[in-house]
Amino acid sequence: MGVLLIRELNVDGCGDFADVLVQTDQPVTPEQMKELHHELTRLNNEQECPDTDDVVEEAVKNTLGETARCIDYALLEYGGAGRHCDENFH
């Protein structure tokens, strides 16, 4: 089982992005990745106002079939601004 993060770049024309997580039953092959990329681009270009989630869901269904599905996720960000990296620190 694996997880694939699909990121649509520049979704709003201002550099923002949208992420969709896909859970797979089997590892995604390089050939499948190429097919998925092609299908994402095709679907995104075909629609007048494409929704990232809808485009990804359809592309995943068309290329990976029943072996994969979009899943919900939560994002937790943290920063380490209080401590600087030190190459001598072990």
Backbone hydrogen bonds in HBPLUS format (Angstrom, degrees):
<---DONOR---> <-ACCEPTOR-->    atom                        ^
c    i                          cat <-CA-CA->   ^        H-A-AA   ^      H-
h    n   atom  resd res      DA  || num        DHA   H-A  angle D-A-AA Bond
n    s   type  num  typ     dist DA aas  dist angle  dist       angle   num
A0002-GLY N   A0024-THR O   2.95 MM  22  5.12 156.6  2.00 136.2 142.5     1
A0024-THR N   A0002-GLY O   2.82 MM  22  5.12 169.1  1.83 142.6 145.9     2
A0004-LEU N   A0022-VAL O   2.72 MM  18  5.01 163.9  1.75 152.5 158.3     3
A0022-VAL N   A0004-LEU O   2.81 MM  18  5.01 152.3  1.88 147.7 156.5     4
A0006-ILE N   A0020-VAL O   2.86 MM  14  5.23 177.1  1.86 160.8 161.2     5
A0020-VAL N   A0006-ILE O   2.85 MM  14  5.23 147.1  1.95 148.8 159.4     6
A0008-GLU N   A0018-ALA O   2.80 MM  10  5.22 161.7  1.84 159.4 161.6     7
A0018-ALA N   A0008-GLU O   3.00 MM  10  5.22 151.5  2.09 141.7 150.7     8
A0010-ASN N   A0016-ASP O   2.81 MM   6  4.92  99.9  2.46 133.2 153.1     9
A0013-GLY N   A0010-ASN O   3.43 MM   3  5.23 160.8  2.47  98.4 103.9    10
A0011-VAL N   A0016-ASP O   2.88 MM   5  5.82 140.3  2.04 138.1 144.8    11
A0071-ILE N   A0021-LEU O   2.92 MM  50  5.65 159.5  1.97 142.9 146.5    12
A0023-GLN N   A0069-ARG O   2.81 MM  46  5.46 161.7  1.84 165.5 159.7    13
A0069-ARG N   A0023-GLN O   2.93 MM  46  5.46 148.1  2.03 146.7 157.1    14
A0025-ASP N   A0067-THR O   2.71 MM  42  5.23 155.1  1.77 161.8 166.6    15
A0033-MET N   A0029-THR O   2.93 MM   4  6.25 153.0  2.00 152.6 160.8    16
A0034-LYS N   A0030-PRO O   3.04 MM   4  6.33 154.4  2.11 146.4 152.1    17
A0035-GLU N   A0031-GLU O   2.99 MM   4  6.29 160.8  2.03 148.7 154.0    18
A0036-LEU N   A0032-GLN O   2.77 MM   4  5.94 158.3  1.82 150.1 156.4    19
A0037-HIS N   A0033-MET O   2.89 MM   4  6.06 159.7  1.93 148.1 153.5    20
A0038-HIS N   A0034-LYS O   2.97 MM   4  6.17 161.9  2.00 149.4 154.2    21
A0039-GLU N   A0035-GLU O   2.90 MM   4  6.11 159.9  1.94 148.5 154.3    22
A0040-LEU N   A0036-LEU O   2.85 MM   4  6.03 158.6  1.89 152.5 158.2    23
A0041-THR N   A0037-HIS O   3.04 MM   4  6.22 163.7  2.07 149.4 153.5    24
A0042-ARG N   A0038-HIS O   2.90 MM   4  6.11 160.9  1.94 149.6 155.4    25
A0043-LEU N   A0039-GLU O   2.94 MM   4  6.05 174.2  1.94 153.1 154.7    26
A0044-ASN N   A0040-LEU O   2.95 MM   4  5.98 158.4  1.99 145.9 152.7    27
A0045-ASN N   A0041-THR O   2.99 MM   4  6.10 152.4  2.07 146.4 153.2    28
A0046-GLU N   A0042-ARG O   3.00 MM   4  6.17 140.4  2.16 145.8 156.8    29
A0047-GLN N   A0043-LEU O   3.35 MM   4  6.46 147.1  2.47 147.2 152.2    30
A0055-VAL N   A0051-ASP O   2.92 MM   4  6.11 167.1  1.93 165.2 169.4    31
A0056-VAL N   A0052-THR O   2.91 MM   4  6.05 171.0  1.91 159.4 161.8    32
A0057-GLU N   A0053-ASP O   2.92 MM   4  6.02 164.2  1.94 148.4 153.5    33
A0058-GLU N   A0054-ASP O   3.03 MM   4  6.19 165.1  2.06 149.3 152.9    34
A0059-ALA N   A0055-VAL O   2.91 MM   4  6.05 163.9  1.93 151.8 157.1    35
A0060-VAL N   A0056-VAL O   2.83 MM   4  5.92 163.7  1.86 156.3 160.3    36
A0061-LYS N   A0057-GLU O   3.05 MM   4  6.20 160.9  2.09 143.4 148.9    37
A0062-ASN N   A0058-GLU O   2.86 MM   4  6.07 157.6  1.91 150.3 156.7    38
A0063-THR N   A0059-ALA O   2.97 MM   4  6.08 145.1  2.09 146.0 154.3    39
A0064-LEU N   A0060-VAL O   2.77 MM   4  5.32 154.9  1.83 143.7 152.6    40
A0065-GLY N   A0061-LYS O   3.22 MM   4  4.53 132.9  2.46 106.4 115.7    41
A0083-ARG N   A0080-GLY O   3.21 MM   3  5.97 173.0  2.21 124.4 126.6    42
A0089-PHE N   A0086-ASP O   2.91 MM   3  5.29 163.6  1.94 116.7 122.3    43
